[in-house]
Amino acid sequence: MKRPSRPTQPTDVVPSEWVAGWRPGPFRVEEPAPFRPWVAVVVDAATGWLFGVETLDQGSGPAEAAGAIVKVVKTQRPKTAAAFPQALRVDDQEVAAALREALGQGVAVRVGPTPEIDVVLRAMGRVIGPRDDRQSYLDNGRVTPEAVARFFDAAAALYRFAPWRIAQSDNQVLRLDAPTFGMEGACLSIIGGLGESHGVLIFDSVDDFTEMALTATEGEIEGQGAGVPILSINFEARKNLPRGLATEAKRHGWPVAGPRAYPWLLSLDADGHARALAERDYECATAVLEALAGFVGAHGAVFEDEPQTPVSRTALIDRLPGKPSVTLTAPHPEADWNWLDGSPLDAEYWDEADTLADQFVADQVRGGRSAEWLRGAQAVLDDLFGYKIDTSGGPPIGWTVAQVDEYLLEYFPQMSGIPTEEAESVPEYLDAFFAWLGETGREDPAVARELRRRITRLRQAFVQLANGPAVAGSPRDLAQVIRTSGIDPSDETAIAAVVEEWAARLETERMPRPAATGKRWQWTPGMPLPEPAAPCPCGSGVRYRKCCMPR
């Protein structure tokens, strides 16, 4: 059943309004076969009072959902007509049409966001979710102890390889093909490199991985899930396992590689709810774990030095029924090691920036700008977006005066690769760009005018800084060295030689040590500036722009 697309922001509440909706229920039905039913829910918009919940049969659609909502509404109809709702808000056009026909003109049915329903269902899930002591690896006899034992064996073997210490990032995803289990072009991510829970996440595709990562980066509401299905294999300390799982592991004596190496298999739907596991799920997880252990043992170096062509390894899992084969390929052909440099959200921001720049340039062409002006403007926009996305950590639009100040007075003089002799034209390009943002409604016109006034006021100070000497070791210093060397910019061999010589010179010069201020690292003039996506010099293990980089 396809889940309806729903906005997440509530609308203005109408007096005497009730809210209704249908969603996957926060529970599952075990007999005759496990499934997760959908439910219809009705609540009071003003107070959040729950009027009723009706469970729908498998295969139900909008008409059945409307019928269940009508049943709740009529059951709750009070004796006094004045207390009956004047309006009913739903988030599904088909359900709304059926409700208008069933309820008549006495109730105004309107379509709008219904976040109140999600709040109720999350609360229900916390109350009626599976008890800690009832969770089981064996799942009421659906999984045999032998299958779980094989899963524990494979998990222990992988844990000893500690692939999260080898992978540089959870963005270094592998392609996973396991025909026996219906996996083709799936995506495998190794998690735990920054000290969080160790494990493996399996997605149906690279697109699903990106969707999950964007959801996590943007801080979606807790309890809504990743938006895509995930097969998760986590390693936990025994004390962190649900009580039922910990009891079973101890009783059966299944092997673990250490006190924090108890494996836990979860199959999560798009809403973040766990579905019932079968023996086949454990066989699939066992096969993937064995194949990954073999891949890391044979090709672990691939995570440090990306190969010119992807590296593949196929494993035949002899001890599983049917001897399934699993092929792992690194990098995933659709995602080289740099595909999400920074974060998945950065990749989305850069896509937006590219579109924005193309639209701006197209409008300037229609306005009669010269080819030389357009080339200069494009270079400045690339540099501007580099600051906004990679350094400031924000989208390409949504500018503040403070960000314009930082770009002109701090970022450009040291981080920009734009030639010094072209710096005087930068304020002109910026003024045209922000004017265009205001004229086209992409920025608030009043904000755009203030940004343009700020650029004008800072012009003299900017030009003075941009024409000054670059700090040794900064990206601008390297750009100036390359330009003054007189080499052909398209000659990669010559460029590499200049960069190597420049780096060697920096090594031999006495460079000031970082100035520490408590736990926070501060840059000292004369030092190379860390790249925003590089590990922070303070030693936290977090990217510099997410840690000590000035905002």
NULOZA-107449 format. One record per residue (C-alpha): x, y, z; residue in one letter. Coordinates in steps of 0.001 Angstrom, whole numbers, padded with zeros to 6 digits, always signed. Example, Ala and Ser with C-alpha at 12.3 -4.5 7.8 and 13.67 -1.06 7.14 Angstrom:
2
+012300-004500+007800A+013670-001060+007140S
This chain:
551
+000000+000000+000000M+001443+003345-000978K+001741+005792+001861R+000057+009136+001176P+002376+012125+000796S+001755+014480+003693R+002978+017964+004693P+004396+018131+008199T+003399+021607+009366Q+000014+022125+011051P-002474+024553+009593T-004516+027112+011515D-007005+025269+013686V-010677+025931+012943V-012983+026221+015994P-014714+022923+016899S-012475+021050+014450E-011569+017387+014650W-008628+015818+012832V-008696+012398+011192A-006213+010289+009267G-005059+006791+008411W-001560+005496+008978R+000395+002280+009495P-000325+001237+013068G+002402+001282+015747P+001985-002456+016337F+001790-005714+014423R-000675-008575+014247V+000988-011962+014751E-001672-014407+013513E-002184-016072+011145P+000895-014436+009621A+002676-011334+011007P+001673-008048+009390F+001381-004415+010341R-002184-003129+009928P-003230+000392+009082W-005418+002318+011511V-007868+005217+011278A-007529+007821+014036V-009736+010758+015081V-008594+013457+017567V-009705+016885+018720D-007581+019562+017029A-007617+021982+019953A-007059+019619+022899T-005455+016566+021281G-008134+014366+022868W-008243+010940+021205L-011802+010073+020171F-011101+006667+018700G-008893+004284+016699V-010180+001728+014192E-008000-001050+012764T-008344-001613+009017L-008268-004942+007236D-005319-005825+004992Q-005712-004279+001536G-007920-001449+002756S-007894+001803+000818G-009223+005361+001141P-012887+004257+001057A-012402+001834+003946E-010412+004460+005849A-013267+006955+005419A-015757+004357+006619G-013706+003748+009765A-013455+007493+010435I-017230+007890+010030V-017749+005060+012514K-015612+006849+015115V-017297+010202+014462V-020818+008776+014806K-019875+006737+017865T-018547+009875+019537Q-021502+012052+018472R-022596+013843+021657P-026186+014333+022655K-025940+018086+022167T-025491+019125+018554A-023520+022178+019633A-020688+019972+020831A-020470+018109+017518F-017513+019173+015317P-018181+021879+012786Q-015176+020823+010719A-013088+017736+010034L-009530+017998+008690R-007890+015131+006777V-004759+014895+004632D-006078+012698+001815D-008221+013991-001061Q-009932+010630-001673E-010764+010184+002000V-012087+013747+002114A-014434+013106-000818A-015825+009949+000795A-016309+011753+004117L-018212+014642+002521R-020614+012156+000972E-021069+010206+004225A-021334+013129+006675L-023299+015549+004522G-023262+019319+004799Q-023383+019342+008581G-019605+018886+008804V-017154+020908+006705A-014454+018523+005525V-011211+020182+004469R-007827+018872+003333V-004681+019932+005168G-001682+018650+007137P-002525+016412+010100T+000580+016223+012306P-001690+015666+015316E-002267+012099+014064I+001474+011388+014029D+001809+012676+017599V-000935+010307+018775V+000528+007291+016988L+004024+007924+018369R+002547+008079+021866A+000640+004847+021226M+003797+003166+019986G+005607+004015+023216R+002759+002528+025259V+001838-000602+023321I+005189-001400+021710G+006765-004801+022387P+007813-005267+025986R+011552-005406+026574D+011400-008907+028041D+009275-010280+025199R+011672-009488+022360Q+013243-012630+021002S+015821-013758+018468Y+013715-016862+017917L+010494-014856+017462D+008059-017391+018856N+009558-020307+016958G+009767-018634+013529R+013575-018736+013702V+015587-021782+014776T+018398-021587+017352P+020758-022983+014681E+020060-020054+012354A+020715-017550+015137V+023912-019399+016095A+025208-019081+012519R+024309-015368+012623F+026284-014932+015864F+029276-016790+014368D+029356-014546+011296A+028893-011428+013407A+031790-012389+015688A+034070-012952+012684A+033264-009523+011241L+033577-007788+014606Y+037178-009030+014943R+038037-007302+011651F+036561-004020+013028A+035732-002615+009580P+034524+000679+011149W+038172+001382+011993R+039151+000871+008355I+036333+002700+006546A+036989+006435+006457Q+033303+007361+006535S+029868+005783+006496D+029533+007484+003100N+031997+004937+001680Q+029224+002653+000549V+029593-000704-001195L+027404-002333-003800R+025748-005507-002549L+024404-008245-004793D+022840-011354-003245A+020490-012922-005824P+019234-015630-003451T+017840-012916-001172F+016525-010639-003913G+019291-008041-003571M+020609-006423-006749E+022465-003123-006681G+021795-002734-002959A+023864-000363-000846C+025894-001330+002251L+027209+001224+004740S+029620+000493+007610I+028831+002603+010672I+030728+003311+013888G+033799+005223+012714G+033128+008151+015068L+032556+005945+018097G+028798+005506+017805E+027211+002056+017675S+029144-000272+015388H+027343-002122+012653G+026178-002420+009084V+023195-000807+007356L+021754-002239+004142I+019566-000202+001784F+017739-001177-001375D+019719+001397-003377S+022131+004327-003223V+019124+006632-003594D+017627+005153-000437D+020890+005688+001449F+020957+009328+000341T+017322+009783+001394E+018079+008373+004844M+021175+010525+005248A+019299+013675+004254L+016516+012877+006700T+019027+012407+009510A+020992+015544+008594T+017922+017729+008454E+016808+016522+011898G+013433+015016+011091E+010985+014549+013974I+011991+011676+016205E+009919+008577+015616G+009069+009221+011962Q+011709+006820+010661G+014276+007278+007922A+011719+007396+005122G+013183+004243+003520V+013380+000576+004575P+016636-000476+006270I+018130-003812+007280L+020243-003009+010320S+022888-005209+011968I+024120-003495+015138N+026627-004542+017772F+025708-003691+021338E+026854-004315+024885A+024763-007020+026539R+023352-004509+029021K+022036-002400+026134N+020142-005251+024494L+016428-005684+025131P+016119-008003+028127R+014562-010824+026129G+017426-010890+023618L+020101-010768+026315A+018448-013639+028200T+018289-015818+025064E+021904-015123+024102A+023088-016152+027559K+020859-019252+027732R+021972-020598+024336H+025617-019633+024745G+025840-018060+021293W+029430-016835+020647P+030373-013147+020731V+033696-011454+019987A+033637-009162+023003G+031504-007513+025681P+030199-004910+023184R+029782-007355+020304A+026272-008761+020787Y+024640-008627+017309P+021091-007374+016892W+019217-007703+013604L+016405-005284+012789L+014349-004864+009642S+012824-001369+009727L+010122-000003+007465D+010065+003557+006152A+008334+004750+009344D+011030+003274+011582G+008925+000377+012854H+010482-003086+013111A+008831-005823+011107R+008696-009485+012081A+011866-011414+011219L+011932-014847+009630A+014713-017428+009361E+015446-016186+005848R+016278-012734+007261D+018888-014281+009543Y+020305-016305+006656E+020575-013127+004585C+022308-011240+007410A+024670-014174+008002T+025628-014298+004324A+026274-010543+004181V+028380-010562+007360L+030528-013459+006121E+030999-011826+002716A+031925-008482+004297L+034470-010092+006622A+036094-011772+003622G+036070-008537+001613F+037645-006476+004391V+040306-009149+004933G+041209-009232+001242A+040663-005615+000178H+040697-003463+003317G+043158-001033+001727A+040506+000055-000778V+038955+002307+001872F+042156+004353+002201E+043228+004557-001447D+040372+004560-003921E+041164+002221-006827P+040984+003391-010423Q+038257+000814-011026T+035878-000716-008460P+037097-003863-006672V+034695-006822-006382S+034748-010054-004422R+032196-012870-004503T+031763-015217-001559A+029956-018576-001605L+028414-019230+001803I+028738-023032+001983D+027140-023526+005382R+023831-021907+004442L+021052-023770+002616P+021487-023480-001146G+025043-022106-000772K+024061-018500-001649P+026574-016156-003258S+027182-012576-002154V+029159-010055-004226T+030511-006851-002709L+031930-004039-004836T+033854-001005-003577A+033295+001757-004254P+029670+001381-005267H+029694+002196-009019P+027100+004922-008377E+029006+006467-005462A+032785+006903-005471D+034513+007748-002215W+034024+011507-002740N+030384+011362-003847W+029106+012915-000614L+032133+014907+000435D+031073+016802+003564G+027566+015436+004003S+024546+014313+002004P+022932+017666+002712L+025971+019402+001194D+025436+017426-002017A+021823+018596-002167E+022900+022192-001489Y+025444+022026-004322W+022774+020783-006710D+020648+023796-005702E+023653+026105-006119A+024401+024824-009624D+020773+025376-010658T+020774+028842-009105L+023996+029836-010901A+022682+028561-014252D+019470+030577-013864Q+021366+033721-012871F+023770+033454-015804V+020896+032792-018229A+019105+035943-017056D+022314+037977-017371Q+022809+036705-020930V+019332+037951-021781R+020320+041250-020157G+023221+041666-022609G+026200+040898-020347R+029476+040163-022123S+031041+036699-022213A+033984+038001-020155E+031650+039359-017466W+029736+036091-017351L+032931+034033-016886R+034022+036265-014010G+030587+036127-012382A+030451+032333-012633Q+033844+032019-010925A+032761+034322-008091V+029500+032431-007608L+031382+029122-007352D+033618+030711-004727D+030668+032283-002889L+028780+028989-002741F+031942+027246-001555G+031912+029547+001451Y+028160+029303+002061K+027901+025494+001785I+031292+024053+002755D+032333+026620+005364T+029155+028201+006702S+027252+024934+006381G+024094+026473+004930G+022068+026416+001713P+023020+028644-001235P+020295+031167-000414I+019202+032614+002907G+022030+035136+003407W+022732+037368+006399T+024841+040507+006716V+027235+038626+009026A+027830+035992+006341Q+028566+038633+003715V+031034+040249+006143D+032785+036927+006784E+032995+036075+003096Y+034451+039454+002072L+036782+040100+005004L+037879+036620+006106E+037091+033841+003656Y+037976+035482+000331F+041341+037001+001375P+042717+033589+002449Q+040570+030782+001040M+039573+031996-002415S+041335+030797-005541G+040231+033812-007600I+043280+035751-008900P+044191+038873-006948T+044031+041041-010057E+040362+040119-010496E+039365+040900-006891A+038252+044462-007627E+035395+043126-009770S+034092+040797-007050V+031818+043393-005343P+030222+044185-008718E+029399+040523-009343Y+028040+040108-005816L+025895+043221-006115D+024374+041935-009358A+023733+038501-007864F+022023+039736-004696F+019993+042245-006718A+018806+039340-008884W+017923+037265-005809L+015742+040096-004512G+014119+040826-007889E+013208+037171-008450T+011906+036633-004918G+014578+034115-003967R+015623+036440-001135E+013454+038925+000707D+013835+042193-001293P+014520+044202+001875A+017235+041744+002926V+018749+041834-000567A+018919+045641-000444R+020660+045543+002945E+023177+043000+001666L+023959+045199-001336R+024442+048237+000898R+026821+046206+003043R+028869+045141+000025I+029200+048787-001028T+030357+049869+002456R+032947+047074+002668L+034306+047459-000853R+037452+049434+000046Q+038367+047217+002998A+037753+044123+000896F+039971+045246-001974V+042768+046127+000453Q+042645+042688+002096L+042265+040827-001204A+045341+042523-002632N+047417+041873+000484G+049800+038943+000934P+048222+035570+001542A+048961+033728+004792V+051577+031037+004249A+049956+027653+003840G+046507+028986+002985S+044655+027919-000167P+045055+031440-001538R+048818+031197-000955D+048944+028033-003057L+046821+029610-005795A+049197+032578-005978Q+052223+030281-006153V+050690+028348-009055I+049833+031535-010971R+053256+033152-010488T+055040+029963-011558S+053930+030619-015124G+053032+026993-015823I+050151+025879-018012D+047119+025373-015698P+046054+022377-017802S+049394+020605-017272D+048561+018276-014369E+052144+017015-014051T+053525+020536-013736A+050797+021527-011269I+051568+018475-009112A+055264+019357-009083A+054554+022924-007938V+052200+021702-005212V+054789+019187-004006E+057484+021872-003883E+055131+024260-002066W+054237+021607+000522A+057912+020729+001062A+058724+024407+001644R+056022+024623+004270L+057413+021546+006025E+060891+023042+006292T+059695+026417+007548E+059087+026909+011229R+055295+026974+011555M+053594+028207+014732P+051817+025567+016789R+048056+025742+017293P+046948+028068+020053A+044732+026033+022368A+041946+027674+024334T+040570+025032+026659G+039183+022290+024456K+038630+024587+021468R+041273+024953+018754W+042073+028374+017328Q+043871+029202+014125W+047136+031129+014450T+048205+033507+011631P+050925+031849+009588G+049469+028363+009926M+047780+026475+007083P+043998+026750+007346L+042298+023378+007802P+039933+022262+005064E+036302+022498+006299P+035672+018782+005679A+038959+017645+007277A+039146+016330+010872P+039282+019163+013392C+042810+019890+014717P+041451+019776+018289C+041398+015980+018031G+037655+015507+018441S+037404+013400+015291G+034609+015645+013987V+034925+017662+010777R+036517+021105+011300Y+033455+022995+010070R+031262+021061+012525K+033607+021708+015448C+036025+024600+016025C+035714+026544+012764M+034598+030132+013490P+031024+030930+012455R
